[in-house]
Amino acid sequence: MGVLVRAKTPNGKVLGSDERKCVGYYDLKRRYDGDEFELSDEKHFSDTWMELVGLSDDSVPATVSARVAKQALGRAHSQTMKAVTGGD
């Protein structure tokens, strides 16, 4: 079983609002912001344009390295705190 990820717009990159732009390539396909797909190997994960999907403190898949899982949980925590405090 692979690792489920979501394509995201890289930090600082501005995409046109009138059309979807490709943010990366995986498995011989263009990947667009919001696309969810499965990696065949966790080593293929890119912090630049991918984020892990569906992680919580007690459900980190064993196949995901500690580094990748820690970064994903940190991003999820930041998003939660922004929602709670009303920050941007």
C-alpha positions in Angstrom: 0.0 0.0 0.0 1.3 3.4 -0.9 1.1 6.8 0.7 -2.0 9.0 -0.1 -1.1 12.6 -0.9 -2.7 15.8 -2.3 -1.1 18.1 -4.8 -0.7 21.7 -3.5 0.5 25.0 -4.9 4.1 25.5 -3.8 4.7 28.3 -1.3 5.1 31.7 -2.9 4.0 30.5 -6.3 1.1 32.5 -7.9 -1.2 30.6 -10.2 -3.7 32.2 -12.6 -7.2 32.3 -11.2 -8.9 31.5 -14.5 -7.5 28.1 -15.1 -6.0 25.2 -13.2 -2.2 25.0 -13.5 -0.1 21.9 -13.2 1.9 22.0 -9.9 3.9 18.8 -10.5 4.2 15.5 -12.3 3.9 11.9 -10.9 3.3 8.6 -12.5 3.5 10.1 -16.0 0.6 12.4 -15.2 0.2 16.1 -14.6 -1.0 16.9 -11.1 -3.1 19.9 -10.3 -3.7 21.7 -7.0 -6.1 19.6 -5.0 -5.6 16.3 -6.9 -5.3 13.3 -4.6 -3.2 10.3 -5.6 -1.2 7.5 -4.1 2.6 7.3 -4.2 4.2 3.9 -4.8 7.1 4.7 -2.5 7.3 7.2 0.4 10.7 8.3 -1.0 8.8 10.0 -3.9 7.2 12.5 -1.5 8.0 16.1 -2.2 7.4 18.8 0.5 7.4 21.4 -2.2 4.1 20.5 -3.9 2.6 17.5 -1.9 0.9 17.1 1.4 -0.2 14.0 3.2 -3.9 13.2 3.4 -5.8 12.1 6.4 -3.2 12.0 9.1 -3.9 12.4 12.8 -1.8 11.8 15.9 -3.0 8.2 16.3 -3.3 7.2 12.6 0.1 7.8 11.1 0.7 4.9 8.6 3.7 2.8 9.4 5.1 3.2 5.8 5.5 7.0 6.2 8.8 8.1 7.5 8.9 10.0 10.8 10.2 13.1 9.1 7.3 13.3 6.6 4.7 12.4 9.3 6.1 15.1 11.7 5.9 17.8 9.0 2.4 16.8 8.0 1.2 16.9 11.6 2.9 20.3 12.1 1.0 21.7 9.1 -2.3 20.2 10.3 -1.7 21.8 13.8 -0.9 25.2 12.2 -4.1 25.0 10.2 -6.1 24.1 13.3 -4.6 26.9 15.4 -5.3 29.4 12.6 -9.0 28.3 12.5 -9.3 28.5 16.2 -7.7 31.9 16.6 -9.1 33.4 13.4 -5.7 34.1 12.0 -4.8 34.1 8.3 
